[in-house]
Amino acid sequence: MIFSSVLRNNNRAIFVGNETGGNPIVMAGYLIKTSWKLPNTKIQIGIGSLCRIYGDLSLNQGRGLVPDFIIKTTAEDILSLKDRHLNYTLKLIGDLK
């Protein structure tokens, strides 16, 4: 998600396919080297407590990275081994020439 977010923010890619998981603006960060032991179970836990903002926070819609061209995969595509994402992308590249 971080890589695709950087590409999107710098207008370095066109995205084709389905919405990604995660969030292109707010990234869960890294784990601080702090942990706690739960009192009853004695299980040791750590919580990711830092995050990184990769864009204008007011643009956060609480969704993943939405592609420029949404291509829905159907069961028929899978059964026939048809790659509509690749075919659409190749057509886009051909149209740009």
C-alpha positions, 0 to 999 in steps of 0.5 A, a space after each residue: 500500500 505504501 508503494 502504490 500510495 507514493 506512486 498515486 501522490 506523485 502521479 507516477 502510475 495509472 491504477 487498473 483493477 480493484 480497490 486495495 485493502 489498507 488506506 492510501 492516506 493513513 498508514 499504520 506505523 511501526 511498533 514502538 519497542 514497548 510491550 505490556 503483559 496482560 494481568 490475567 493471562 500473562 500474554 505479552 502484547 505490543 500495540 502499533 502506536 505510531 502512524 504515518 500520513 501520506 497525503 492530505 488527511 482531509 482527503 481520507 475517505 476510510 477506503 483503500 486505494 481506488 483504481 483509476 479504472 475499476 475492472 470487476 473480475 467475474 467467475 467466468 473470467 476465472 473459469 476461462 483463465 481470462 485476465 481482464 485486468 491485463 487486457 485492459 492495461 495493454 489496451 490503455 498502453 496501446 491507446 497512449 502510443 
